[in-house]
Amino acid sequence: MFSITVRSHFMAAHSFRGEVFGPAQRLHGATFTVDATFRRTTLDADNIVVDIGLATRELEAVLGEFNYRNLDDHPAFEGVNTSTEFLAKVIADRLAGQVHSGALGEGARQLSGISVTLHESPVAWATYERAL
C-alpha cells in the first residue's frame, strides 16, 4: 500500500455537553493540526498516489469552513459534541466527497482510502479511517 500525507491546521472554539467533559463543557478554543493520508495499492501513471498540491488545496478548503469559527454555532453541528474523533470523521468524509467529485484529479479516483488524524495537543490525537 502506498500513501502520502499532507498537513494543515485550523483554529476553532467549541464546548461540550456532558459531565464526562469536565471543564471542557465551557466554551474553549482549540488549534488542531490535521494530517490527511491518501492511500492506494498501486501508483498512477505518473508514479504518484495523488497530486500533493491538489491534496493540500482540498484539505485547506475543507478546513476553511471551520477555521476561526465557533463550532457550536455551525448549522451542521447543532446539538452535536464536536469531539476530536467526530471532527476527524467529518473532515475525512468531506475529503472523500472531493475525491469523488474529481477535485483531486482523475487519478485520485483510484484511491482506496483516506485517514484523517486531528492532533488536539502534542500528546493527544484521534484518527478516522475510511475506504473510498
N, C-alpha and C positions, 0 to 999 in steps of 0.2 A: 504494500500500500504506500502510495506517495502522498505527501501533504505539504502545504505551505500555510504559514500563519502570518496574519497581519494584525497590527495593534493600533488602537486608538484609545480615547478616553472621553468621558463626559462627566459633568457635574450636575447634580440634581438634589432637590430636597424631597423628603417624604416622611411619613410617620406610619406607625403600625398599630393595629388594634389587636389586643390580647395580652394577657398578663405575662405570657412566655417572653415577650419582647422587652420587659422591664422598662428602663429609661428611654429606649428607642420608640416607645409609644408617643413621645413628644416629637414635634417637628425637629428634624435634624438634616444636615447636609451630608452628602457623600460624593467623593470623587472616585469613579470606577475606572479602572484600567480594563480594557476589553481586548481579548485575543480571540480572533475568529480563524479557525482552522478549516481548510478546504481539503477534502480527500478524494482520491481516485485510484483505481487499480493500475492504470497504465497512463503514461504521459501522452499528451496530444501530439499532433503533427509537428509542433514547434518545440517539443520536449519540455513542456511545462504542465503544471497542474491547472493553473488558471493565471491570467494576467494579474500580477501583483498590484499594478496601478489601478486596474478596474476593481479589484477586490477591496483595496484601501478606500477608493472613492465611494463604493457602495456601502461599506461599513460606516463611513463617516456620514453618509446620507441617512442611514437608519438611525444613527445616534443623534443626529441633529434634531430629531423630533423630541428628544428627551433632555438635551443639553440646556442648562440654566433654567430648568422648569421645576415647578413643584409637582411631582408626580401624583400627589393627592388630588390635584385639580385637572389632571389629564382625563378627558372623557372616556378613553378606553380602559382606564384603571379605576373607575368609580366603584368604591366599595371593596377594592382588592388590596391585599397586603403586597406591596411591590418588593418582595424579598429579592435577594441576590439571585437565588435559584429561579424564581419566576421571571425576572428580567433577562436572564441568560436564555431562557426558552423563547421569550418574545423576540429577542434580537435574532436568534437562530432561525426562527420561523420567518421573520421578515427578510432575512438574507436568502433563505430558500425561495421566497417569492421573487426576489431579484434575479436569482439564477434561472428560475422557470420563465421569467419574462424576457430573458436574453440580455439583461443589463450587464452581465459579466462576460459577454461574448458567447458565440455559438459553441466554442469548445467547452465552456463551463457546463453545458447541458449533459456532459458525460461524467460530471462529478458524482461520487457515490455517497458522500456525506459531508456534513458540516458539524463542527462543535464550536461552542462559544463559551469562553471562560471569563467570568467577571471577577476581578480582584477588588474586593471592597477595602482591603488593607494589605500591608506587606505580609501579613500572617494568616489571612483568611480569604478564600475564594470559592466559587461554585462553578460547575460546568454542566452544560446541557449538550447532548449529542443527538443528532437525528440523521436519518437516511434521507436521500434525495430520490 
